[in-house]
């Protein structure tokens, strides 16, 4: 779908004019459809708001689940009595989001999210290779990643190639967040891991 939209855009307006943030609305306005272009802009803004809310929603649940595993303080497990929402995790995510969105530029935040996501996908691919090596083929009813280790290795190469294209400031932010995450894990999570405790039994 992305390739098809790109082909249409570059076939409508010269590619040298498309190095902008609002490409689709710009093209629509350029060919005489200003109303539709403005409508698309509004839809894009509403979509971004929806994505931000859903991402924060998912992040609060992630922090809740990580704390249930013992890798984060148990205070993040506290749920509201009526709606069962992880209250302190939600407040924490909201405060952190407000701080960084107020301090950093949107472009830097977007690039940081991209590079962290790519690093996460690399770890995920390594995890698939490790699990397949340690536990063999998954059972029939379990999810099975095909073409191991070729597909995970290909994913790692592609992610690394994309990460090398990131700006220096993005790498600084990534390294800082990696160090912070490592400190939290080795300073607290490793010692309180329930999985680690169960493996000792």
VEXKE-165518 format. One record per residue (C-alpha): residue number from 1; residue in three letters; x, y, z. Coordinates in nm, 2 decimals. Layout:
! residues N
<rec><nr>NUM</nr><rest>ALA</rest><X>X</X><Y>Y</Y><Z>Z</Z></rec>
...
END
This chain:
! residues 201
<rec><nr>1</nr><rest>UNK</rest><X>0.00</X><Y>0.00</Y><Z>0.00</Z></rec>
<rec><nr>2</nr><rest>UNK</rest><X>0.28</X><Y>0.24</Y><Z>0.09</Z></rec>
<rec><nr>3</nr><rest>UNK</rest><X>0.46</X><Y>0.16</Y><Z>-0.24</Z></rec>
<rec><nr>4</nr><rest>UNK</rest><X>0.14</X><Y>0.22</Y><Z>-0.44</Z></rec>
<rec><nr>5</nr><rest>UNK</rest><X>0.08</X><Y>0.56</Y><Z>-0.27</Z></rec>
<rec><nr>6</nr><rest>UNK</rest><X>0.44</X><Y>0.66</Y><Z>-0.33</Z></rec>
<rec><nr>7</nr><rest>UNK</rest><X>0.41</X><Y>0.57</Y><Z>-0.70</Z></rec>
<rec><nr>8</nr><rest>UNK</rest><X>0.09</X><Y>0.78</Y><Z>-0.73</Z></rec>
<rec><nr>9</nr><rest>UNK</rest><X>0.25</X><Y>1.07</Y><Z>-0.55</Z></rec>
<rec><nr>10</nr><rest>UNK</rest><X>0.57</X><Y>1.08</Y><Z>-0.75</Z></rec>
<rec><nr>11</nr><rest>UNK</rest><X>0.37</X><Y>1.03</Y><Z>-1.07</Z></rec>
<rec><nr>12</nr><rest>UNK</rest><X>0.16</X><Y>1.34</Y><Z>-0.98</Z></rec>
<rec><nr>13</nr><rest>UNK</rest><X>0.42</X><Y>1.58</Y><Z>-0.85</Z></rec>
<rec><nr>14</nr><rest>UNK</rest><X>0.80</X><Y>1.59</Y><Z>-0.91</Z></rec>
<rec><nr>15</nr><rest>UNK</rest><X>0.98</X><Y>1.40</Y><Z>-0.64</Z></rec>
<rec><nr>16</nr><rest>UNK</rest><X>1.20</X><Y>1.69</Y><Z>-0.56</Z></rec>
<rec><nr>17</nr><rest>UNK</rest><X>0.90</X><Y>1.88</Y><Z>-0.42</Z></rec>
<rec><nr>18</nr><rest>UNK</rest><X>0.80</X><Y>1.60</Y><Z>-0.19</Z></rec>
<rec><nr>19</nr><rest>UNK</rest><X>1.06</X><Y>1.64</Y><Z>0.09</Z></rec>
<rec><nr>20</nr><rest>UNK</rest><X>0.80</X><Y>1.78</Y><Z>0.33</Z></rec>
<rec><nr>21</nr><rest>UNK</rest><X>0.60</X><Y>1.65</Y><Z>0.62</Z></rec>
<rec><nr>22</nr><rest>UNK</rest><X>0.25</X><Y>1.67</Y><Z>0.48</Z></rec>
<rec><nr>23</nr><rest>UNK</rest><X>0.30</X><Y>1.50</Y><Z>0.14</Z></rec>
<rec><nr>24</nr><rest>UNK</rest><X>-0.05</X><Y>1.37</Y><Z>0.06</Z></rec>
<rec><nr>25</nr><rest>UNK</rest><X>-0.23</X><Y>1.70</Y><Z>0.15</Z></rec>
<rec><nr>26</nr><rest>UNK</rest><X>0.03</X><Y>1.90</Y><Z>-0.05</Z></rec>
<rec><nr>27</nr><rest>UNK</rest><X>-0.02</X><Y>1.69</Y><Z>-0.36</Z></rec>
<rec><nr>28</nr><rest>UNK</rest><X>-0.39</X><Y>1.71</Y><Z>-0.33</Z></rec>
<rec><nr>29</nr><rest>UNK</rest><X>-0.38</X><Y>2.09</Y><Z>-0.30</Z></rec>
<rec><nr>30</nr><rest>UNK</rest><X>-0.13</X><Y>2.11</Y><Z>-0.59</Z></rec>
<rec><nr>31</nr><rest>UNK</rest><X>-0.37</X><Y>1.93</Y><Z>-0.83</Z></rec>
<rec><nr>32</nr><rest>UNK</rest><X>-0.67</X><Y>2.15</Y><Z>-0.74</Z></rec>
<rec><nr>33</nr><rest>UNK</rest><X>-0.83</X><Y>1.96</Y><Z>-0.45</Z></rec>
<rec><nr>34</nr><rest>UNK</rest><X>-0.77</X><Y>2.20</Y><Z>-0.15</Z></rec>
<rec><nr>35</nr><rest>UNK</rest><X>-1.08</X><Y>2.08</Y><Z>0.04</Z></rec>
<rec><nr>36</nr><rest>UNK</rest><X>-0.98</X><Y>1.72</Y><Z>0.02</Z></rec>
<rec><nr>37</nr><rest>UNK</rest><X>-0.62</X><Y>1.81</Y><Z>0.11</Z></rec>
<rec><nr>38</nr><rest>UNK</rest><X>-0.73</X><Y>2.00</Y><Z>0.42</Z></rec>
<rec><nr>39</nr><rest>UNK</rest><X>-0.96</X><Y>1.71</Y><Z>0.52</Z></rec>
<rec><nr>40</nr><rest>UNK</rest><X>-0.67</X><Y>1.46</Y><Z>0.49</Z></rec>
<rec><nr>41</nr><rest>UNK</rest><X>-0.47</X><Y>1.69</Y><Z>0.71</Z></rec>
<rec><nr>42</nr><rest>UNK</rest><X>-0.74</X><Y>1.68</Y><Z>0.98</Z></rec>
<rec><nr>43</nr><rest>UNK</rest><X>-0.76</X><Y>1.30</Y><Z>0.95</Z></rec>
<rec><nr>44</nr><rest>UNK</rest><X>-0.38</X><Y>1.27</Y><Z>0.99</Z></rec>
<rec><nr>45</nr><rest>UNK</rest><X>-0.39</X><Y>1.48</Y><Z>1.30</Z></rec>
<rec><nr>46</nr><rest>UNK</rest><X>-0.67</X><Y>1.28</Y><Z>1.46</Z></rec>
<rec><nr>47</nr><rest>UNK</rest><X>-0.49</X><Y>0.96</Y><Z>1.36</Z></rec>
<rec><nr>48</nr><rest>UNK</rest><X>-0.17</X><Y>1.08</Y><Z>1.53</Z></rec>
<rec><nr>49</nr><rest>UNK</rest><X>-0.37</X><Y>1.16</Y><Z>1.85</Z></rec>
<rec><nr>50</nr><rest>UNK</rest><X>-0.53</X><Y>0.81</Y><Z>1.84</Z></rec>
<rec><nr>51</nr><rest>UNK</rest><X>-0.19</X><Y>0.64</Y><Z>1.79</Z></rec>
<rec><nr>52</nr><rest>UNK</rest><X>-0.04</X><Y>0.84</Y><Z>2.08</Z></rec>
<rec><nr>53</nr><rest>UNK</rest><X>-0.32</X><Y>0.74</Y><Z>2.31</Z></rec>
<rec><nr>54</nr><rest>UNK</rest><X>-0.32</X><Y>0.37</Y><Z>2.21</Z></rec>
<rec><nr>55</nr><rest>UNK</rest><X>0.06</X><Y>0.36</Y><Z>2.25</Z></rec>
<rec><nr>56</nr><rest>UNK</rest><X>0.04</X><Y>0.51</Y><Z>2.60</Z></rec>
<rec><nr>57</nr><rest>UNK</rest><X>-0.23</X><Y>0.26</Y><Z>2.68</Z></rec>
<rec><nr>58</nr><rest>UNK</rest><X>-0.01</X><Y>-0.03</Y><Z>2.57</Z></rec>
<rec><nr>59</nr><rest>UNK</rest><X>0.29</X><Y>0.11</Y><Z>2.75</Z></rec>
<rec><nr>60</nr><rest>UNK</rest><X>0.10</X><Y>0.13</Y><Z>3.08</Z></rec>
<rec><nr>61</nr><rest>UNK</rest><X>0.00</X><Y>-0.24</Y><Z>3.04</Z></rec>
<rec><nr>62</nr><rest>UNK</rest><X>0.36</X><Y>-0.33</Y><Z>2.95</Z></rec>
<rec><nr>63</nr><rest>UNK</rest><X>0.49</X><Y>-0.16</Y><Z>3.27</Z></rec>
<rec><nr>64</nr><rest>UNK</rest><X>0.22</X><Y>-0.34</Y><Z>3.47</Z></rec>
<rec><nr>65</nr><rest>UNK</rest><X>0.32</X><Y>-0.68</Y><Z>3.33</Z></rec>
<rec><nr>66</nr><rest>UNK</rest><X>0.69</X><Y>-0.62</Y><Z>3.37</Z></rec>
<rec><nr>67</nr><rest>UNK</rest><X>0.63</X><Y>-0.52</Y><Z>3.74</Z></rec>
<rec><nr>68</nr><rest>UNK</rest><X>0.43</X><Y>-0.84</Y><Z>3.78</Z></rec>
<rec><nr>69</nr><rest>UNK</rest><X>0.74</X><Y>-1.03</Y><Z>3.67</Z></rec>
<rec><nr>70</nr><rest>UNK</rest><X>0.94</X><Y>-0.85</Y><Z>3.94</Z></rec>
<rec><nr>71</nr><rest>UNK</rest><X>1.15</X><Y>-0.65</Y><Z>3.70</Z></rec>
<rec><nr>72</nr><rest>UNK</rest><X>1.00</X><Y>-0.32</Y><Z>3.81</Z></rec>
<rec><nr>73</nr><rest>UNK</rest><X>0.87</X><Y>-0.21</Y><Z>4.16</Z></rec>
<rec><nr>74</nr><rest>UNK</rest><X>0.55</X><Y>-0.38</Y><Z>4.26</Z></rec>
<rec><nr>75</nr><rest>UNK</rest><X>0.38</X><Y>-0.04</Y><Z>4.31</Z></rec>
<rec><nr>76</nr><rest>UNK</rest><X>0.31</X><Y>-0.04</Y><Z>3.93</Z></rec>
<rec><nr>77</nr><rest>UNK</rest><X>0.08</X><Y>-0.34</Y><Z>3.99</Z></rec>
<rec><nr>78</nr><rest>UNK</rest><X>-0.17</X><Y>-0.13</Y><Z>4.17</Z></rec>
<rec><nr>79</nr><rest>UNK</rest><X>-0.51</X><Y>-0.14</Y><Z>3.99</Z></rec>
<rec><nr>80</nr><rest>UNK</rest><X>-0.81</X><Y>0.09</Y><Z>4.03</Z></rec>
<rec><nr>81</nr><rest>UNK</rest><X>-1.10</X><Y>-0.10</Y><Z>4.21</Z></rec>
<rec><nr>82</nr><rest>UNK</rest><X>-1.36</X><Y>-0.02</Y><Z>3.95</Z></rec>
<rec><nr>83</nr><rest>UNK</rest><X>-1.20</X><Y>-0.03</Y><Z>3.61</Z></rec>
<rec><nr>84</nr><rest>UNK</rest><X>-0.89</X><Y>-0.23</Y><Z>3.69</Z></rec>
<rec><nr>85</nr><rest>UNK</rest><X>-0.66</X><Y>0.02</Y><Z>3.53</Z></rec>
<rec><nr>86</nr><rest>UNK</rest><X>-0.29</X><Y>0.02</Y><Z>3.65</Z></rec>
<rec><nr>87</nr><rest>UNK</rest><X>-0.32</X><Y>0.36</Y><Z>3.82</Z></rec>
<rec><nr>88</nr><rest>UNK</rest><X>0.04</X><Y>0.43</Y><Z>3.91</Z></rec>
<rec><nr>89</nr><rest>UNK</rest><X>0.18</X><Y>0.30</Y><Z>3.58</Z></rec>
<rec><nr>90</nr><rest>UNK</rest><X>-0.07</X><Y>0.52</Y><Z>3.39</Z></rec>
<rec><nr>91</nr><rest>UNK</rest><X>0.04</X><Y>0.83</Y><Z>3.59</Z></rec>
<rec><nr>92</nr><rest>UNK</rest><X>0.40</X><Y>0.75</Y><Z>3.55</Z></rec>
<rec><nr>93</nr><rest>UNK</rest><X>0.37</X><Y>0.71</Y><Z>3.17</Z></rec>
<rec><nr>94</nr><rest>UNK</rest><X>0.17</X><Y>1.03</Y><Z>3.15</Z></rec>
<rec><nr>95</nr><rest>UNK</rest><X>0.43</X><Y>1.23</Y><Z>3.34</Z></rec>
<rec><nr>96</nr><rest>UNK</rest><X>0.72</X><Y>1.09</Y><Z>3.15</Z></rec>
<rec><nr>97</nr><rest>UNK</rest><X>0.55</X><Y>1.16</Y><Z>2.82</Z></rec>
<rec><nr>98</nr><rest>UNK</rest><X>0.46</X><Y>1.52</Y><Z>2.91</Z></rec>
<rec><nr>99</nr><rest>UNK</rest><X>0.82</X><Y>1.58</Y><Z>3.02</Z></rec>
<rec><nr>100</nr><rest>UNK</rest><X>0.99</X><Y>1.45</Y><Z>2.71</Z></rec>
<rec><nr>101</nr><rest>UNK</rest><X>0.74</X><Y>1.60</Y><Z>2.47</Z></rec>
<rec><nr>102</nr><rest>UNK</rest><X>0.79</X><Y>1.94</Y><Z>2.63</Z></rec>
<rec><nr>103</nr><rest>UNK</rest><X>1.17</X><Y>1.92</Y><Z>2.64</Z></rec>
<rec><nr>104</nr><rest>UNK</rest><X>1.26</X><Y>1.75</Y><Z>2.31</Z></rec>
<rec><nr>105</nr><rest>UNK</rest><X>1.17</X><Y>1.83</Y><Z>1.95</Z></rec>
<rec><nr>106</nr><rest>UNK</rest><X>0.91</X><Y>1.61</Y><Z>1.78</Z></rec>
<rec><nr>107</nr><rest>UNK</rest><X>1.16</X><Y>1.51</Y><Z>1.51</Z></rec>
<rec><nr>108</nr><rest>UNK</rest><X>1.41</X><Y>1.39</Y><Z>1.77</Z></rec>
<rec><nr>109</nr><rest>UNK</rest><X>1.14</X><Y>1.20</Y><Z>1.96</Z></rec>
<rec><nr>110</nr><rest>UNK</rest><X>1.02</X><Y>1.03</Y><Z>1.64</Z></rec>
<rec><nr>111</nr><rest>UNK</rest><X>1.38</X><Y>0.93</Y><Z>1.55</Z></rec>
<rec><nr>112</nr><rest>UNK</rest><X>1.44</X><Y>0.80</Y><Z>1.90</Z></rec>
<rec><nr>113</nr><rest>UNK</rest><X>1.13</X><Y>0.59</Y><Z>1.89</Z></rec>
<rec><nr>114</nr><rest>UNK</rest><X>1.24</X><Y>0.45</Y><Z>1.55</Z></rec>
<rec><nr>115</nr><rest>UNK</rest><X>1.59</X><Y>0.35</Y><Z>1.66</Z></rec>
<rec><nr>116</nr><rest>UNK</rest><X>1.46</X><Y>0.20</Y><Z>1.99</Z></rec>
<rec><nr>117</nr><rest>UNK</rest><X>1.20</X><Y>0.00</Y><Z>1.79</Z></rec>
<rec><nr>118</nr><rest>UNK</rest><X>1.47</X><Y>-0.13</Y><Z>1.56</Z></rec>
<rec><nr>119</nr><rest>UNK</rest><X>1.69</X><Y>-0.23</Y><Z>1.85</Z></rec>
<rec><nr>120</nr><rest>UNK</rest><X>1.40</X><Y>-0.41</Y><Z>2.01</Z></rec>
<rec><nr>121</nr><rest>UNK</rest><X>1.33</X><Y>-0.60</Y><Z>1.68</Z></rec>
<rec><nr>122</nr><rest>UNK</rest><X>1.70</X><Y>-0.71</Y><Z>1.68</Z></rec>
<rec><nr>123</nr><rest>UNK</rest><X>1.67</X><Y>-0.84</Y><Z>2.04</Z></rec>
<rec><nr>124</nr><rest>UNK</rest><X>1.35</X><Y>-1.01</Y><Z>1.94</Z></rec>
<rec><nr>125</nr><rest>UNK</rest><X>1.52</X><Y>-1.18</Y><Z>1.64</Z></rec>
<rec><nr>126</nr><rest>UNK</rest><X>1.81</X><Y>-1.29</Y><Z>1.87</Z></rec>
<rec><nr>127</nr><rest>UNK</rest><X>1.56</X><Y>-1.42</Y><Z>2.12</Z></rec>
<rec><nr>128</nr><rest>UNK</rest><X>1.39</X><Y>-1.64</Y><Z>1.85</Z></rec>
<rec><nr>129</nr><rest>UNK</rest><X>1.72</X><Y>-1.79</Y><Z>1.75</Z></rec>
<rec><nr>130</nr><rest>UNK</rest><X>1.81</X><Y>-1.85</Y><Z>2.11</Z></rec>
<rec><nr>131</nr><rest>UNK</rest><X>1.48</X><Y>-2.01</Y><Z>2.19</Z></rec>
<rec><nr>132</nr><rest>UNK</rest><X>1.49</X><Y>-2.24</Y><Z>1.89</Z></rec>
<rec><nr>133</nr><rest>UNK</rest><X>1.84</X><Y>-2.35</Y><Z>1.98</Z></rec>
<rec><nr>134</nr><rest>UNK</rest><X>1.75</X><Y>-2.42</Y><Z>2.35</Z></rec>
<rec><nr>135</nr><rest>UNK</rest><X>1.40</X><Y>-2.56</Y><Z>2.31</Z></rec>
<rec><nr>136</nr><rest>UNK</rest><X>1.39</X><Y>-2.69</Y><Z>1.95</Z></rec>
<rec><nr>137</nr><rest>UNK</rest><X>1.08</X><Y>-2.67</Y><Z>1.73</Z></rec>
<rec><nr>138</nr><rest>UNK</rest><X>0.76</X><Y>-2.53</Y><Z>1.89</Z></rec>
<rec><nr>139</nr><rest>UNK</rest><X>0.46</X><Y>-2.75</Y><Z>1.94</Z></rec>
<rec><nr>140</nr><rest>UNK</rest><X>0.19</X><Y>-2.78</Y><Z>1.67</Z></rec>
<rec><nr>141</nr><rest>UNK</rest><X>-0.05</X><Y>-2.54</Y><Z>1.84</Z></rec>
<rec><nr>142</nr><rest>UNK</rest><X>0.22</X><Y>-2.28</Y><Z>1.92</Z></rec>
<rec><nr>143</nr><rest>UNK</rest><X>0.33</X><Y>-1.99</Y><Z>1.71</Z></rec>
<rec><nr>144</nr><rest>UNK</rest><X>0.62</X><Y>-2.08</Y><Z>1.48</Z></rec>
<rec><nr>145</nr><rest>UNK</rest><X>0.87</X><Y>-1.84</Y><Z>1.32</Z></rec>
<rec><nr>146</nr><rest>UNK</rest><X>0.96</X><Y>-1.98</Y><Z>0.97</Z></rec>
<rec><nr>147</nr><rest>UNK</rest><X>1.30</X><Y>-2.01</Y><Z>0.82</Z></rec>
<rec><nr>148</nr><rest>UNK</rest><X>1.50</X><Y>-1.99</Y><Z>1.15</Z></rec>
<rec><nr>149</nr><rest>UNK</rest><X>1.78</X><Y>-1.87</Y><Z>1.16</Z></rec>
<rec><nr>150</nr><rest>UNK</rest><X>1.77</X><Y>-1.72</Y><Z>0.81</Z></rec>
<rec><nr>151</nr><rest>UNK</rest><X>1.47</X><Y>-1.49</Y><Z>0.86</Z></rec>
<rec><nr>152</nr><rest>UNK</rest><X>1.58</X><Y>-1.36</Y><Z>1.21</Z></rec>
<rec><nr>153</nr><rest>UNK</rest><X>1.93</X><Y>-1.30</Y><Z>1.07</Z></rec>
<rec><nr>154</nr><rest>UNK</rest><X>1.79</X><Y>-1.11</Y><Z>0.77</Z></rec>
<rec><nr>155</nr><rest>UNK</rest><X>1.58</X><Y>-0.90</Y><Z>1.01</Z></rec>
<rec><nr>156</nr><rest>UNK</rest><X>1.89</X><Y>-0.82</Y><Z>1.22</Z></rec>
<rec><nr>157</nr><rest>UNK</rest><X>2.08</X><Y>-0.71</Y><Z>0.90</Z></rec>
<rec><nr>158</nr><rest>UNK</rest><X>1.79</X><Y>-0.49</Y><Z>0.78</Z></rec>
<rec><nr>159</nr><rest>UNK</rest><X>1.74</X><Y>-0.33</Y><Z>1.12</Z></rec>
<rec><nr>160</nr><rest>UNK</rest><X>2.11</X><Y>-0.26</Y><Z>1.16</Z></rec>
<rec><nr>161</nr><rest>UNK</rest><X>2.13</X><Y>-0.10</Y><Z>0.82</Z></rec>
<rec><nr>162</nr><rest>UNK</rest><X>1.84</X><Y>0.13</Y><Z>0.91</Z></rec>
<rec><nr>163</nr><rest>UNK</rest><X>2.00</X><Y>0.22</Y><Z>1.24</Z></rec>
<rec><nr>164</nr><rest>UNK</rest><X>2.32</X><Y>0.32</Y><Z>1.07</Z></rec>
<rec><nr>165</nr><rest>UNK</rest><X>2.12</X><Y>0.59</Y><Z>0.88</Z></rec>
<rec><nr>166</nr><rest>UNK</rest><X>2.00</X><Y>0.76</Y><Z>1.20</Z></rec>
<rec><nr>167</nr><rest>UNK</rest><X>2.15</X><Y>1.09</Y><Z>1.30</Z></rec>
<rec><nr>168</nr><rest>UNK</rest><X>2.42</X><Y>1.12</Y><Z>1.57</Z></rec>
<rec><nr>169</nr><rest>UNK</rest><X>2.18</X><Y>1.29</Y><Z>1.81</Z></rec>
<rec><nr>170</nr><rest>UNK</rest><X>1.95</X><Y>0.99</Y><Z>1.78</Z></rec>
<rec><nr>171</nr><rest>UNK</rest><X>2.23</X><Y>0.75</Y><Z>1.87</Z></rec>
<rec><nr>172</nr><rest>UNK</rest><X>2.31</X><Y>0.97</Y><Z>2.17</Z></rec>
<rec><nr>173</nr><rest>UNK</rest><X>1.96</X><Y>0.94</Y><Z>2.29</Z></rec>
<rec><nr>174</nr><rest>UNK</rest><X>1.95</X><Y>0.56</Y><Z>2.22</Z></rec>
<rec><nr>175</nr><rest>UNK</rest><X>2.28</X><Y>0.51</Y><Z>2.41</Z></rec>
<rec><nr>176</nr><rest>UNK</rest><X>2.15</X><Y>0.71</Y><Z>2.71</Z></rec>
<rec><nr>177</nr><rest>UNK</rest><X>1.82</X><Y>0.52</Y><Z>2.72</Z></rec>
<rec><nr>178</nr><rest>UNK</rest><X>2.01</X><Y>0.19</Y><Z>2.68</Z></rec>
<rec><nr>179</nr><rest>UNK</rest><X>2.23</X><Y>0.27</Y><Z>2.98</Z></rec>
<rec><nr>180</nr><rest>UNK</rest><X>1.93</X><Y>0.38</Y><Z>3.18</Z></rec>
<rec><nr>181</nr><rest>UNK</rest><X>1.75</X><Y>0.06</Y><Z>3.10</Z></rec>
<rec><nr>182</nr><rest>UNK</rest><X>2.05</X><Y>-0.15</Y><Z>3.19</Z></rec>
<rec><nr>183</nr><rest>UNK</rest><X>2.09</X><Y>0.03</Y><Z>3.52</Z></rec>
<rec><nr>184</nr><rest>UNK</rest><X>1.73</X><Y>-0.03</Y><Z>3.61</Z></rec>
<rec><nr>185</nr><rest>UNK</rest><X>1.76</X><Y>-0.40</Y><Z>3.51</Z></rec>
<rec><nr>186</nr><rest>UNK</rest><X>2.08</X><Y>-0.48</Y><Z>3.68</Z></rec>
<rec><nr>187</nr><rest>UNK</rest><X>2.02</X><Y>-0.25</Y><Z>3.98</Z></rec>
<rec><nr>188</nr><rest>UNK</rest><X>1.67</X><Y>-0.38</Y><Z>4.05</Z></rec>
<rec><nr>189</nr><rest>UNK</rest><X>1.51</X><Y>-0.61</Y><Z>3.79</Z></rec>
<rec><nr>190</nr><rest>UNK</rest><X>1.77</X><Y>-0.88</Y><Z>3.79</Z></rec>
<rec><nr>191</nr><rest>UNK</rest><X>1.76</X><Y>-0.92</Y><Z>4.17</Z></rec>
<rec><nr>192</nr><rest>UNK</rest><X>1.38</X><Y>-0.92</Y><Z>4.19</Z></rec>
<rec><nr>193</nr><rest>UNK</rest><X>1.31</X><Y>-1.14</Y><Z>3.88</Z></rec>
<rec><nr>194</nr><rest>UNK</rest><X>1.05</X><Y>-1.40</Y><Z>3.96</Z></rec>
<rec><nr>195</nr><rest>UNK</rest><X>1.16</X><Y>-1.61</Y><Z>3.66</Z></rec>
<rec><nr>196</nr><rest>UNK</rest><X>1.51</X><Y>-1.61</Y><Z>3.80</Z></rec>
<rec><nr>197</nr><rest>UNK</rest><X>1.38</X><Y>-1.71</Y><Z>4.14</Z></rec>
<rec><nr>198</nr><rest>UNK</rest><X>1.17</X><Y>-1.99</Y><Z>3.99</Z></rec>
<rec><nr>199</nr><rest>UNK</rest><X>1.48</X><Y>-2.12</Y><Z>3.80</Z></rec>
<rec><nr>200</nr><rest>UNK</rest><X>1.67</X><Y>-2.17</Y><Z>4.13</Z></rec>
<rec><nr>201</nr><rest>UNK</rest><X>1.40</X><Y>-2.40</Y><Z>4.27</Z></rec>
END
